[in-house]
Amino acid sequence: MLSARGVFEEILDNDESFRLFCSIAASGEAQGGWENRRIAALVPADERALAPKIARHGADEDKHGRIFHALLKKRGLRPVEVPHETDYTMLLEKHGIGLAHEQLKSDLPLTVRDVVTYLAHSRVTEQRASEQMRLLLKNFADHPDLGRAVRMISNDEDNHLAYCHEELLRFAAAGHGHTIQRTLRECALAEIRVHRDVSLAVMDRMGHILAWPHTKRRVLAAGIHAVYAYERMGGWRRMVSLKLPERRDALGGPAAPAPEFA
């Protein structure tokens, strides 16, 4: 019987598959860090109070990237180039989700609508990140190498998700509710497709590295397609709901240091 823990243990125990896993994760975090730094720099004047929170979000993402690089270094491994088909962040941008990198590379200030788009995109992707880290936390919180990293990153992702809820509710109260709901729906429906495609690509790469038999590969692919079917039928709605979070002002201070990894 295949299990998430069993599959991930195989990936963790093999240097090449672990190297690919950490490289993909570190690349995504680095891209997220850059995006948040640019958004913080371009926030419109009326929303400058939000800039430190966006910058904190970016600092957390950069920290996560350093953590994954440190995990590689601890095993004596170097990162590998991330295959295009496994690049979640860039594929989301390609599908028009979030703010385009060309826009972020310019020095033109963002609009309030741009900020709402950024927050809606983040609310969807942070839902995914929070869920994935909680799955790792459930299975590997006590792992000698991965446990500390998983606990730290999971806590950060929960903070990011709480921040997105709180700020989107603030913008909804200011009259942006219709735009927020439309943008959330568009982001969620695109994200579940990209997540499916990236998951299939990553599992294909891992299957090749670990020499999984075709039967195992088919079963794992069928599981990924089943998750997508569930999300397409209505599971995506969990990504678009908004509620006041228990963690208030979750990104209101400086990023927590990670001296044990950095």
Secondary structure, DSSP 8 states (H G I E B T S, - for coil): ---HHHHHHHHHHSHHHHHHHHHHHHHHHHHHHHHHHHHHHH--GGGGGGHHHHHHHHHHHHHHHHHHHHHHHHTT-------GGG-HHHHHHHTT-S--HHHHHS-----HHHHHHHHHHHHHHHHHHHHHHHHHHHHHTT-TTTHHHHHHHHHHHHHHHHHHHHHHHHHIIIIIHHHHHHHHHHHHHHHHHHHHHHHHHHHHHHHHHHT--HHHHHHHHHHHHHHHHHHHHTGGGGGT-----SSTTTTSS-----TTT-
